[in-house]
Amino acid sequence: MAGFDPYLTPVDYFLLAGQRSPGIATIEGAADKRAWDIRAGYGLSGGITVFRGREISKFSAKIRLIEAKDWQDWDSFKPLVQRPPFGSRPKSMSIWHPWLDFLDISSVGVEEVSQPEEDGDTGAYIITIKFLETREPKFALAKPEAAAVNKSTDPYDQQIEALTKQFQELAK
């Protein structure tokens, strides 16, 4: 997304399987969420954080159909988001929009398509398409390296640390 400026070059469409969305489209709710585990023992203060990888992003595209040409374009676009025929396997599709590019989201499955709803303020009809990111699984479990070690000034904590270090040396 290098150089993209929504003020200078706004993008009011997305590409799905190489086809441009009709009307005026916006992408909403896309996020690069990360999964973490917090592991701590009973009665312990603090814990270990374990990174479990990127979560799958769920987001929506809102398509605003404003004029008759938008409805003609929707008729051409609609087969991409329709339910697959019974007995066939749904396939993920490529998707592009600058905000999705920013989040490294490039492949999706269609989760839901809404009915056209009239926007009372503008007279446009809005169709909401919910997408689910598709991505091959990759091993990502990792204990992060600490940025800084907080040394306790509590004498008991210092004694426990010294005994732990002594025990670890004996265990070698």
OpenMM code with the backbone's topology and positions (N, CA, C; nanometers):
from openmm import Vec3, app, unit

residues = "MET ALA GLY PHE ASP PRO TYR LEU THR PRO VAL ASP TYR PHE LEU LEU ALA GLY GLN ARG SER PRO GLY ILE ALA THR ILE GLU GLY ALA ALA ASP LYS ARG ALA TRP ASP ILE ARG ALA GLY TYR GLY LEU SER GLY GLY ILE THR VAL PHE ARG GLY ARG GLU ILE SER LYS PHE SER ALA LYS ILE ARG LEU ILE GLU ALA LYS ASP TRP GLN ASP TRP ASP SER PHE LYS PRO LEU VAL GLN ARG PRO PRO PHE GLY SER ARG PRO LYS SER MET SER ILE TRP HIS PRO TRP LEU ASP PHE LEU ASP ILE SER SER VAL GLY VAL GLU GLU VAL SER GLN PRO GLU GLU ASP GLY ASP THR GLY ALA TYR ILE ILE THR ILE LYS PHE LEU GLU THR ARG GLU PRO LYS PHE ALA LEU ALA LYS PRO GLU ALA ALA ALA VAL ASN LYS SER THR ASP PRO TYR ASP GLN GLN ILE GLU ALA LEU THR LYS GLN PHE GLN GLU LEU ALA LYS".split()
positions = [
    Vec3(0.0822, -0.1177, 0.0000),
    Vec3(0.0000, 0.0000, 0.0000),
    Vec3(0.0869, 0.1243, 0.0000),
    Vec3(0.2068, 0.1138, -0.0442),
    Vec3(0.2988, 0.2271, -0.0438),
    Vec3(0.2424, 0.3406, -0.1275),
    Vec3(0.2380, 0.4571, -0.0682),
    Vec3(0.1958, 0.5746, -0.1412),
    Vec3(0.0463, 0.5963, -0.1496),
    Vec3(-0.0368, 0.5081, -0.0941),
    Vec3(-0.1812, 0.5284, -0.1030),
    Vec3(-0.2230, 0.6419, -0.0100),
    Vec3(-0.2985, 0.7351, -0.0641),
    Vec3(-0.3513, 0.8475, 0.0129),
    Vec3(-0.5007, 0.8577, -0.0170),
    Vec3(-0.5861, 0.8244, 0.0800),
    Vec3(-0.7297, 0.8251, 0.0529),
    Vec3(-0.7863, 0.9630, 0.0208),
    Vec3(-0.7123, 1.0685, 0.0533),
    Vec3(-0.7587, 1.2032, 0.0199),
    Vec3(-0.7265, 1.2382, -0.1253),
    Vec3(-0.6086, 1.1948, -0.1720),
    Vec3(-0.5684, 1.2273, -0.3085),
    Vec3(-0.6229, 1.1290, -0.4118),
    Vec3(-0.6261, 1.0007, -0.3764),
    Vec3(-0.6732, 0.8986, -0.4708),
    Vec3(-0.7720, 0.8057, -0.4017),
    Vec3(-0.8934, 0.8534, -0.3728),
    Vec3(-0.9904, 0.7667, -0.3049),
    Vec3(-1.0277, 0.6470, -0.3929),
    Vec3(-1.0528, 0.5349, -0.3283),
    Vec3(-1.0923, 0.4126, -0.3982),
    Vec3(-1.2313, 0.3749, -0.3470),
    Vec3(-1.3303, 0.3759, -0.4361),
    Vec3(-1.4681, 0.3482, -0.3959),
    Vec3(-1.5188, 0.2162, -0.4532),
    Vec3(-1.4282, 0.1204, -0.4670),
    Vec3(-1.4625, -0.0120, -0.5170),
    Vec3(-1.3635, -0.1120, -0.4593),
    Vec3(-1.3921, -0.2400, -0.4774),
    Vec3(-1.2963, -0.3455, -0.4478),
    Vec3(-1.2991, -0.4417, -0.5646),
    Vec3(-1.1948, -0.5209, -0.5772),
    Vec3(-1.1896, -0.6232, -0.6816),
    Vec3(-1.2089, -0.7592, -0.6154),
    Vec3(-1.3033, -0.8358, -0.6687),
    Vec3(-1.3280, -0.9712, -0.6203),
    Vec3(-1.3110, -1.0652, -0.7385),
    Vec3(-1.2161, -1.1563, -0.7278),
    Vec3(-1.1819, -1.2479, -0.8376),
    Vec3(-1.1552, -1.1686, -0.9652),
    Vec3(-1.0909, -1.0506, -0.9489),
    Vec3(-1.0551, -0.9676, -1.0627),
    Vec3(-1.1669, -0.8801, -1.1167),
    Vec3(-1.2864, -0.8928, -1.0619),
    Vec3(-1.4007, -0.8140, -1.1104),
    Vec3(-1.4293, -0.6970, -1.0170),
    Vec3(-1.4509, -0.5805, -1.0759),
    Vec3(-1.4757, -0.4582, -0.9991),
    Vec3(-1.6170, -0.4598, -0.9405),
    Vec3(-1.6277, -0.4193, -0.8146),
    Vec3(-1.7586, -0.4135, -0.7492),
    Vec3(-1.8415, -0.3006, -0.8091),
    Vec3(-1.9736, -0.3166, -0.8136),
    Vec3(-2.0595, -0.2126, -0.8703),
    Vec3(-2.0830, -0.0983, -0.7714),
    Vec3(-2.1373, 0.0127, -0.8229),
    Vec3(-2.1752, 0.1242, -0.7363),
    Vec3(-2.0568, 0.1810, -0.6602),
    Vec3(-2.0860, 0.2246, -0.5394),
    Vec3(-1.9829, 0.2781, -0.4502),
    Vec3(-1.9679, 0.1798, -0.3346),
    Vec3(-1.8472, 0.1300, -0.3152),
    Vec3(-1.8235, 0.0272, -0.2135),
    Vec3(-1.7291, 0.0774, -0.1056),
    Vec3(-1.7539, 0.0334, 0.0172),
    Vec3(-1.6638, 0.0600, 0.1288),
    Vec3(-1.6335, -0.0716, 0.1994),
    Vec3(-1.5141, -0.0803, 0.2550),
    Vec3(-1.4736, -0.1966, 0.3341),
    Vec3(-1.4793, -0.1552, 0.4802),
    Vec3(-1.5419, -0.2388, 0.5633),
    Vec3(-1.5592, -0.2042, 0.7047),
    Vec3(-1.5257, -0.3231, 0.7949),
    Vec3(-1.4569, -0.2941, 0.9041),
    Vec3(-1.4339, -0.3934, 1.0083),
    Vec3(-1.3156, -0.4861, 0.9880),
    Vec3(-1.2383, -0.4687, 0.8823),
    Vec3(-1.1211, -0.5559, 0.8626),
    Vec3(-1.0169, -0.5238, 0.9694),
    Vec3(-0.9499, -0.6265, 1.0190),
    Vec3(-0.8498, -0.6056, 1.1246),
    Vec3(-0.7430, -0.7143, 1.1173),
    Vec3(-0.6256, -0.6806, 1.1661),
    Vec3(-0.5147, -0.7752, 1.1769),
    Vec3(-0.5039, -0.8146, 1.3236),
    Vec3(-0.5908, -0.9078, 1.3651),
    Vec3(-0.5933, -0.9509, 1.5052),
    Vec3(-0.4889, -1.0600, 1.5279),
    Vec3(-0.4306, -1.0577, 1.6469),
    Vec3(-0.3320, -1.1590, 1.6841),
    Vec3(-0.3842, -1.2367, 1.8036),
    Vec3(-0.3556, -1.3647, 1.8071),
    Vec3(-0.3998, -1.4511, 1.9165),
    Vec3(-0.2860, -1.4686, 2.0168),
    Vec3(-0.3160, -1.4488, 2.1430),
    Vec3(-0.2175, -1.4640, 2.2510),
    Vec3(-0.2757, -1.5519, 2.3611),
    Vec3(-0.1917, -1.6333, 2.4211),
    Vec3(-0.2258, -1.7052, 2.5441),
    Vec3(-0.1500, -1.6394, 2.6575),
    Vec3(-0.2145, -1.6328, 2.7721),
    Vec3(-0.1470, -1.5853, 2.8927),
    Vec3(-0.1415, -1.7040, 2.9878),
    Vec3(-0.0203, -1.7461, 3.0202),
    Vec3(-0.0023, -1.8632, 3.1058),
    Vec3(0.0592, -1.8202, 3.2382),
    Vec3(-0.0146, -1.8494, 3.3426),
    Vec3(0.0323, -1.8142, 3.4770),
    Vec3(-0.0086, -1.9261, 3.5715),
    Vec3(0.0726, -1.9478, 3.6711),
    Vec3(0.0429, -2.0509, 3.7693),
    Vec3(-0.0443, -1.9968, 3.8817),
    Vec3(-0.1074, -2.0883, 3.9505),
    Vec3(-0.1924, -2.0515, 4.0629),
    Vec3(-0.1108, -1.9773, 4.1691),
    Vec3(-0.1598, -1.8627, 4.2096),
    Vec3(-0.0945, -1.7858, 4.3139),
    Vec3(0.0273, -1.7076, 4.2672),
    Vec3(0.0541, -1.7058, 4.1368),
    Vec3(0.1691, -1.6337, 4.0858),
    Vec3(0.1274, -1.4979, 4.0316),
    Vec3(0.2129, -1.4010, 4.0488),
    Vec3(0.1923, -1.2703, 3.9900),
    Vec3(0.2687, -1.2665, 3.8591),
    Vec3(0.2057, -1.2182, 3.7531),
    Vec3(0.2713, -1.2173, 3.6225),
    Vec3(0.2460, -1.3463, 3.5495),
    Vec3(0.3108, -1.3644, 3.4402),
    Vec3(0.2922, -1.4850, 3.3614),
    Vec3(0.3730, -1.4794, 3.2343),
    Vec3(0.3508, -1.5778, 3.1514),
    Vec3(0.4205, -1.5873, 3.0241),
    Vec3(0.3168, -1.5669, 2.9150),
    Vec3(0.3489, -1.4802, 2.8201),
    Vec3(0.2598, -1.4626, 2.7060),
    Vec3(0.3149, -1.5447, 2.5898),
    Vec3(0.2250, -1.6147, 2.5222),
    Vec3(0.2633, -1.6995, 2.4106),
    Vec3(0.1844, -1.6558, 2.2874),
    Vec3(0.2550, -1.6151, 2.1837),
    Vec3(0.1929, -1.5732, 2.0586),
    Vec3(0.1446, -1.6956, 1.9828),
    Vec3(0.0173, -1.6968, 1.9441),
    Vec3(-0.0395, -1.8117, 1.8736),
    Vec3(-0.0685, -1.7833, 1.7266),
    Vec3(-0.0290, -1.6667, 1.6769),
    Vec3(-0.0454, -1.6385, 1.5347),
    Vec3(-0.1545, -1.5369, 1.5056),
    Vec3(-0.1758, -1.5147, 1.3772),
    Vec3(-0.2795, -1.4220, 1.3320),
    Vec3(-0.4138, -1.4915, 1.3296),
    Vec3(-0.5146, -1.4212, 1.3744),
    Vec3(-0.6502, -1.4740, 1.3657),
    Vec3(-0.7058, -1.4449, 1.2269),
    Vec3(-0.8102, -1.5143, 1.1918),
    Vec3(-0.8780, -1.4923, 1.0642),
    Vec3(-0.9625, -1.3656, 1.0764),
    Vec3(-0.9519, -1.2775, 0.9776),
    Vec3(-1.0267, -1.1513, 0.9793),
    Vec3(-1.1669, -1.1714, 0.9222),
    Vec3(-1.2635, -1.1100, 0.9861),
    Vec3(-1.4011, -1.1055, 0.9363),
    Vec3(-1.4327, -0.9600, 0.9103),
    Vec3(-1.4850, -0.9301, 0.7936),
    Vec3(-1.5154, -0.7912, 0.7600),
    Vec3(-1.6297, -0.7861, 0.6598),
    Vec3(-1.6767, -0.6649, 0.6331),
    Vec3(-1.7889, -0.6451, 0.5419),
    Vec3(-1.7529, -0.5481, 0.4313),
    Vec3(-1.8217, -0.5629, 0.3205),
    Vec3(-1.8180, -0.4645, 0.2122),
    Vec3(-1.9609, -0.4157, 0.1957),
    Vec3(-1.9765, -0.2855, 0.1962),
    Vec3(-2.1086, -0.2266, 0.1714),
    Vec3(-2.1074, -0.1683, 0.0313),
    Vec3(-2.1992, -0.2150, -0.0499),
    Vec3(-2.2113, -0.1676, -0.1872),
    Vec3(-2.3357, -0.0810, -0.1959),
    Vec3(-2.3170, 0.0436, -0.2386),
    Vec3(-2.4287, 0.1366, -0.2551),
    Vec3(-2.4626, 0.1460, -0.4029),
    Vec3(-2.5833, 0.1034, -0.4365),
    Vec3(-2.6308, 0.1095, -0.5748),
    Vec3(-2.7177, 0.2348, -0.5871),
    Vec3(-2.6718, 0.3302, -0.6678),
    Vec3(-2.7333, 0.4617, -0.6713),
    Vec3(-2.8162, 0.4845, -0.7966),
    Vec3(-2.7715, 0.4295, -0.9093),
    Vec3(-2.8412, 0.4546, -1.0359),
    Vec3(-2.8662, 0.3235, -1.1096),
    Vec3(-2.9419, 0.3294, -1.2188),
    Vec3(-2.9804, 0.2098, -1.2945),
    Vec3(-2.8580, 0.1319, -1.3421),
    Vec3(-2.7508, 0.1997, -1.3842),
    Vec3(-2.6295, 0.1311, -1.4312),
    Vec3(-2.5687, 0.0467, -1.3192),
    Vec3(-2.5771, 0.0948, -1.1949),
    Vec3(-2.5235, 0.0187, -1.0813),
    Vec3(-2.5961, -0.1152, -1.0677),
    Vec3(-2.7277, -0.1153, -1.0928),
    Vec3(-2.8049, -0.2400, -1.0843),
    Vec3(-2.7664, -0.3358, -1.1967),
    Vec3(-2.7378, -0.2840, -1.3159),
    Vec3(-2.6914, -0.3687, -1.4260),
    Vec3(-2.5552, -0.4297, -1.3905),
    Vec3(-2.4677, -0.3462, -1.3320),
    Vec3(-2.3359, -0.3958, -1.2902),
    Vec3(-2.3500, -0.5001, -1.1784),
    Vec3(-2.4478, -0.4809, -1.0893),
    Vec3(-2.4724, -0.5772, -0.9816),
    Vec3(-2.5120, -0.7127, -1.0398),
    Vec3(-2.5953, -0.7123, -1.1432),
    Vec3(-2.6368, -0.8385, -1.2056),
    Vec3(-2.5175, -0.9157, -1.2609),
    Vec3(-2.4154, -0.8437, -1.3087),
    Vec3(-2.2937, -0.9102, -1.3588),
    Vec3(-2.2048, -0.9578, -1.2441),
    Vec3(-2.2056, -0.8839, -1.1331),
    Vec3(-2.1191, -0.9118, -1.0183),
    Vec3(-2.1780, -1.0213, -0.9282),
    Vec3(-2.3102, -1.0264, -0.9194),
    Vec3(-2.3818, -1.1143, -0.8254),
    Vec3(-2.3409, -1.2615, -0.8303),
    Vec3(-2.3132, -1.3218, -0.9464),
    Vec3(-2.2732, -1.4638, -0.9462),
    Vec3(-2.1501, -1.4938, -0.8601),
    Vec3(-2.0619, -1.3950, -0.8419),
    Vec3(-1.9430, -1.4177, -0.7588),
    Vec3(-1.9784, -1.4429, -0.6121),
    Vec3(-2.0884, -1.3834, -0.5652),
    Vec3(-2.1206, -1.3908, -0.4233),
    Vec3(-2.2416, -1.4794, -0.3931),
    Vec3(-2.2981, -1.5417, -0.4963),
    Vec3(-2.4112, -1.6308, -0.4736),
    Vec3(-2.3657, -1.7613, -0.4093),
    Vec3(-2.4617, -1.8291, -0.3438),
    Vec3(-2.4329, -1.9603, -0.2854),
    Vec3(-2.3863, -2.0554, -0.3941),
    Vec3(-2.2898, -2.1400, -0.3619),
    Vec3(-2.2508, -2.2412, -0.4615),
    Vec3(-2.3644, -2.3423, -0.4773),
    Vec3(-2.3773, -2.4019, -0.5942),
    Vec3(-2.4832, -2.5016, -0.6132),
    Vec3(-2.4699, -2.6152, -0.5114),
    Vec3(-2.5825, -2.6740, -0.4744),
    Vec3(-2.5840, -2.7829, -0.3769),
    Vec3(-2.4915, -2.8945, -0.4239),
    Vec3(-2.4097, -2.9422, -0.3322),
    Vec3(-2.3180, -3.0516, -0.3611),
    Vec3(-2.1817, -3.0071, -0.4098),
    Vec3(-2.1667, -2.8793, -0.4415),
    Vec3(-2.0349, -2.8322, -0.4849),
    Vec3(-1.9634, -2.7678, -0.3667),
    Vec3(-1.8339, -2.7574, -0.3783),
    Vec3(-1.7533, -2.7016, -0.2699),
    Vec3(-1.7273, -2.5534, -0.2969),
    Vec3(-1.7542, -2.4681, -0.1992),
    Vec3(-1.7246, -2.3254, -0.2198),
    Vec3(-1.5739, -2.3034, -0.2277),
    Vec3(-1.5353, -2.2054, -0.3067),
    Vec3(-1.3932, -2.1748, -0.3240),
    Vec3(-1.3664, -2.0332, -0.2758),
    Vec3(-1.2462, -2.0137, -0.2235),
    Vec3(-1.2088, -1.8775, -0.1857),
    Vec3(-1.1712, -1.8013, -0.3129),
    Vec3(-1.1782, -1.6679, -0.3013),
    Vec3(-1.1514, -1.5812, -0.4157),
    Vec3(-1.0502, -1.4752, -0.3757),
    Vec3(-0.9801, -1.4239, -0.4752),
    Vec3(-0.8889, -1.3129, -0.4491),
    Vec3(-0.9706, -1.1863, -0.4277),
    Vec3(-0.9188, -1.0983, -0.3440),
    Vec3(-0.9837, -0.9700, -0.3186),
    Vec3(-0.8755, -0.8635, -0.3086),
    Vec3(-0.9120, -0.7414, -0.3525),
    Vec3(-0.8178, -0.6300, -0.3415),
    Vec3(-0.8928, -0.5025, -0.3078),
    Vec3(-0.8405, -0.4311, -0.2140),
    Vec3(-0.8793, -0.2949, -0.1777),
    Vec3(-0.7605, -0.2410, -0.0989),
    Vec3(-0.7315, -0.1110, -0.1062),
    Vec3(-0.6133, -0.0605, -0.0340),
    Vec3(-0.6128, -0.0933, 0.1151),
    Vec3(-0.7296, -0.0888, 0.1804),
    Vec3(-0.7302, -0.1194, 0.3247),
    Vec3(-0.6991, -0.2661, 0.3498),
    Vec3(-0.7450, -0.3547, 0.2619),
    Vec3(-0.7147, -0.4976, 0.2775),
    Vec3(-0.5687, -0.5248, 0.2446),
    Vec3(-0.5171, -0.4544, 0.1453),
    Vec3(-0.3756, -0.4654, 0.1103),
    Vec3(-0.2891, -0.4234, 0.2295),
    Vec3(-0.3303, -0.3187, 0.2975),
    Vec3(-0.2614, -0.2687, 0.4165),
    Vec3(-0.2531, -0.3765, 0.5247),
    Vec3(-0.3571, -0.4608, 0.5346),
    Vec3(-0.3637, -0.5655, 0.6371),
    Vec3(-0.3183, -0.7024, 0.5859),
    Vec3(-0.2681, -0.7084, 0.4629),
    Vec3(-0.2205, -0.8329, 0.4031),
    Vec3(-0.3329, -0.9362, 0.3903),
    Vec3(-0.4517, -0.8898, 0.3535),
    Vec3(-0.5660, -0.9777, 0.3287),
    Vec3(-0.5870, -0.9814, 0.1778),
    Vec3(-0.5770, -1.1008, 0.1189),
    Vec3(-0.5867, -1.1100, -0.0269),
    Vec3(-0.6774, -1.2221, -0.0760),
    Vec3(-0.7318, -1.3012, 0.0161),
    Vec3(-0.8166, -1.4124, -0.0238),
    Vec3(-0.9316, -1.4254, 0.0752),
    Vec3(-1.0519, -1.4478, 0.0224),
    Vec3(-1.1708, -1.4508, 0.1080),
    Vec3(-1.2713, -1.5552, 0.0627),
    Vec3(-1.3600, -1.5861, 0.1547),
    Vec3(-1.4806, -1.6620, 0.1249),
    Vec3(-1.5981, -1.5733, 0.1617),
    Vec3(-1.7102, -1.5937, 0.0951),
    Vec3(-1.8306, -1.5158, 0.1244),
    Vec3(-1.9055, -1.5841, 0.2375),
    Vec3(-1.9313, -1.5087, 0.3419),
    Vec3(-2.0018, -1.5625, 0.4577),
    Vec3(-2.1512, -1.5312, 0.4516),
    Vec3(-2.1866, -1.4137, 0.4012),
    Vec3(-2.3273, -1.3726, 0.4014),
    Vec3(-2.3476, -1.2590, 0.3027),
    Vec3(-2.4624, -1.2592, 0.2354),
    Vec3(-2.5024, -1.1492, 0.1467),
    Vec3(-2.6400, -1.1031, 0.1925),
    Vec3(-2.6525, -0.9722, 0.2192),
    Vec3(-2.7801, -0.9201, 0.2680),
    Vec3(-2.8732, -0.8860, 0.1518),
    Vec3(-2.9979, -0.8668, 0.1848),
    Vec3(-3.0923, -0.8162, 0.0866),
    Vec3(-3.0615, -0.6683, 0.0628),
    Vec3(-3.1006, -0.6132, -0.0518),
    Vec3(-3.0829, -0.4689, -0.0713),
    Vec3(-3.1714, -0.3926, 0.0278),
    Vec3(-3.1109, -0.2972, 0.0960),
    Vec3(-3.1851, -0.2149, 0.1915),
    Vec3(-3.1783, -0.0703, 0.1473),
    Vec3(-3.2936, -0.0036, 0.1450),
    Vec3(-3.2972, 0.1347, 0.0989),
    Vec3(-3.2432, 0.2287, 0.2055),
    Vec3(-3.1554, 0.3175, 0.1617),
    Vec3(-3.1034, 0.4220, 0.2489),
    Vec3(-3.1983, 0.5404, 0.2355),
    Vec3(-3.2732, 0.5674, 0.3408),
    Vec3(-3.3743, 0.6725, 0.3377),
    Vec3(-3.3188, 0.8114, 0.3101),
    Vec3(-3.1926, 0.8343, 0.3456),
    Vec3(-3.1342, 0.9673, 0.3264),
    Vec3(-3.0942, 0.9943, 0.1812),
    Vec3(-3.0406, 0.8940, 0.1140),
    Vec3(-2.9868, 0.9165, -0.0205),
    Vec3(-3.0697, 0.8519, -0.1307),
    Vec3(-3.1563, 0.7570, -0.0951),
    Vec3(-3.2329, 0.6853, -0.1966),
    Vec3(-3.1551, 0.5700, -0.2578),
    Vec3(-3.0308, 0.5518, -0.2178),
    Vec3(-2.9500, 0.4404, -0.2685),
    Vec3(-2.9962, 0.3104, -0.2015),
    Vec3(-2.9631, 0.1993, -0.2640),
    Vec3(-2.9854, 0.0681, -0.2034),
    Vec3(-2.8491, 0.0147, -0.1613),
    Vec3(-2.8444, -0.0415, -0.0414),
    Vec3(-2.7185, -0.0908, 0.0131),
    Vec3(-2.7255, -0.2430, 0.0274),
    Vec3(-2.6254, -0.3095, -0.0280),
    Vec3(-2.6110, -0.4548, -0.0134),
    Vec3(-2.4832, -0.4774, 0.0667),
    Vec3(-2.4940, -0.5504, 0.1774),
    Vec3(-2.3788, -0.5782, 0.2620),
    Vec3(-2.3327, -0.7216, 0.2378),
    Vec3(-2.2054, -0.7373, 0.2104),
    Vec3(-2.1460, -0.8701, 0.1899),
    Vec3(-2.0458, -0.8918, 0.3027),
    Vec3(-2.0657, -0.9992, 0.3794),
    Vec3(-1.9717, -1.0326, 0.4866),
    Vec3(-1.8716, -1.1338, 0.4330),
    Vec3(-1.7443, -1.1025, 0.4562),
    Vec3(-1.6356, -1.1876, 0.4088),
    Vec3(-1.5609, -1.2485, 0.5259),
    Vec3(-1.4975, -1.3616, 0.4985),
    Vec3(-1.4122, -1.4311, 0.5931),
    Vec3(-1.2788, -1.4536, 0.5229),
    Vec3(-1.1714, -1.4017, 0.5825),
    Vec3(-1.0390, -1.4185, 0.5224),
    Vec3(-1.0043, -1.5670, 0.5143),
    Vec3(-0.9419, -1.6070, 0.4054),
    Vec3(-0.8904, -1.7442, 0.3948),
    Vec3(-0.7381, -1.7350, 0.3820),
    Vec3(-0.6711, -1.8209, 0.4571),
    Vec3(-0.5251, -1.8188, 0.4602),
    Vec3(-0.4767, -1.9562, 0.5018),
    Vec3(-0.3728, -2.0055, 0.4353),
    Vec3(-0.3141, -2.1345, 0.4717),
    Vec3(-0.2588, -2.1278, 0.6138),
    Vec3(-0.2791, -2.2324, 0.6929),
    Vec3(-0.2233, -2.2302, 0.8284),
    Vec3(-0.0703, -2.2412, 0.8246),
    Vec3(-0.0072, -2.1683, 0.9157),
    Vec3(0.1381, -2.1734, 0.9320),
    Vec3(0.1675, -2.1833, 1.0806),
    Vec3(0.2718, -2.2560, 1.1142),
    Vec3(0.3110, -2.2686, 1.2538),
    Vec3(0.3525, -2.1318, 1.3062),
    Vec3(0.2951, -2.0904, 1.4210),
    Vec3(0.3249, -1.9565, 1.4715),
    Vec3(0.3437, -1.9511, 1.6225),
    Vec3(0.3339, -2.0642, 1.6906),
    Vec3(0.3450, -2.0639, 1.8358),
    Vec3(0.4850, -2.0207, 1.8774),
    Vec3(0.4923, -1.9170, 1.9604),
    Vec3(0.6239, -1.8668, 2.0020),
    Vec3(0.6111, -1.7884, 2.1314),
    Vec3(0.7067, -1.8091, 2.2195),
    Vec3(0.7149, -1.7277, 2.3401),
    Vec3(0.7927, -1.6024, 2.3032),
    Vec3(0.7348, -1.4841, 2.3226),
    Vec3(0.8062, -1.3631, 2.2815),
    Vec3(0.9242, -1.3332, 2.3725),
    Vec3(1.0226, -1.2685, 2.3169),
    Vec3(1.1371, -1.2234, 2.3951),
    Vec3(1.0950, -1.0997, 2.4728),
    Vec3(1.1338, -1.0917, 2.5979),
    Vec3(1.0962, -0.9767, 2.6806),
    Vec3(1.1724, -0.8534, 2.6358),
    Vec3(1.1020, -0.7400, 2.6351),
    Vec3(1.1655, -0.6141, 2.5979),
    Vec3(1.2568, -0.5669, 2.7104),
    Vec3(1.2110, -0.5846, 2.8321),
    Vec3(1.2905, -0.5446, 2.9485),
    Vec3(1.2508, -0.6324, 3.0652),
    Vec3(1.3470, -0.6675, 3.1457),
    Vec3(1.3198, -0.7504, 3.2622),
    Vec3(1.2989, -0.6577, 3.3813),
    Vec3(1.1854, -0.6727, 3.4449),
    Vec3(1.1558, -0.5917, 3.5631),
    Vec3(1.2104, -0.6640, 3.6858),
    Vec3(1.3216, -0.6159, 3.7386),
    Vec3(1.3818, -0.6753, 3.8579),
    Vec3(1.3020, -0.6301, 3.9800),
    Vec3(1.2630, -0.7260, 4.0593),
    Vec3(1.1879, -0.6953, 4.1803),
    Vec3(1.2830, -0.6459, 4.2901),
    Vec3(1.2337, -0.5537, 4.3682),
    Vec3(1.3120, -0.5044, 4.4822),
    Vec3(1.2702, -0.5745, 4.6117),
    Vec3(1.1730, -0.6610, 4.6004),
    Vec3(1.1256, -0.7365, 4.7160),
    Vec3(1.2345, -0.8365, 4.7562),
    Vec3(1.2795, -0.8369, 4.8830),
    Vec3(1.3866, -0.9290, 4.9252),
    Vec3(1.3482, -1.0754, 4.9085),
    Vec3(1.2219, -1.1098, 4.9254),
    Vec3(1.1806, -1.2493, 4.9071),
    Vec3(1.1914, -1.2899, 4.7598),
    Vec3(1.1486, -1.2008, 4.6685),
    Vec3(1.1611, -1.2292, 4.5262),
    Vec3(1.3076, -1.2469, 4.4883),
    Vec3(1.3957, -1.1645, 4.5444),
    Vec3(1.5383, -1.1738, 4.5140),
    Vec3(1.5967, -1.3046, 4.5661),
    Vec3(1.5512, -1.3484, 4.6828),
    Vec3(1.5989, -1.4750, 4.7382),
    Vec3(1.5493, -1.5921, 4.6526),
    Vec3(1.4236, -1.5865, 4.6102),
    Vec3(1.3685, -1.6925, 4.5240),
    Vec3(1.4453, -1.6976, 4.3923),
    Vec3(1.4765, -1.5826, 4.3353),
    Vec3(1.5511, -1.5769, 4.2102),
    Vec3(1.6908, -1.6362, 4.2269),
    Vec3(1.7574, -1.6042, 4.3370),
    Vec3(1.8916, -1.6573, 4.3621),
    Vec3(1.8871, -1.8091, 4.3797),
    Vec3(1.7893, -1.8595, 4.4545),
    Vec3(1.7768, -2.0047, 4.4740),
    Vec3(1.7407, -2.0751, 4.3428),
    Vec3(1.6558, -2.0121, 4.2619),
    Vec3(1.6192, -2.0701, 4.1319),
    Vec3(1.7424, -2.0803, 4.0431),
    Vec3(1.8232, -1.9751, 4.0412),
    Vec3(1.9451, -1.9749, 3.9603),
    Vec3(2.0404, -2.0837, 4.0094),
    Vec3(2.0513, -2.0981, 4.1433),
    Vec3(2.1389, -2.2000, 4.2025),
    Vec3(2.0889, -2.3391, 4.1637),
    Vec3(1.9576, -2.3614, 4.1687),
    Vec3(1.8985, -2.4895, 4.1333),
    Vec3(1.9249, -2.5211, 3.9850),
    Vec3(1.9093, -2.4208, 3.8971),
    Vec3(1.9311, -2.4417, 3.7538),
    Vec3(2.0773, -2.4785, 3.7255),
    Vec3(2.1699, -2.4216, 3.7994),
    Vec3(2.3126, -2.4542, 3.7817),
    Vec3(2.3391, -2.5978, 3.8249),
    Vec3(2.2780, -2.6418, 3.9338),
    Vec3(2.2957, -2.7784, 3.9821),
    Vec3(2.2339, -2.8795, 3.8879),
    Vec3(2.1275, -2.8395, 3.8182),
    Vec3(2.0556, -2.9299, 3.7285),
    Vec3(2.1305, -2.9540, 3.5979),
    Vec3(2.2304, -2.8721, 3.5686),
    Vec3(2.3051, -2.8882, 3.4408),
    Vec3(2.3886, -3.0104, 3.4392),
] * unit.nanometer
topology = app.Topology()
chain = topology.addChain("A")
for resn in residues:
    res = topology.addResidue(resn, chain)
    for name in ("N", "CA", "C"):
        topology.addAtom(name, app.Element.getBySymbol(name[0]), res)
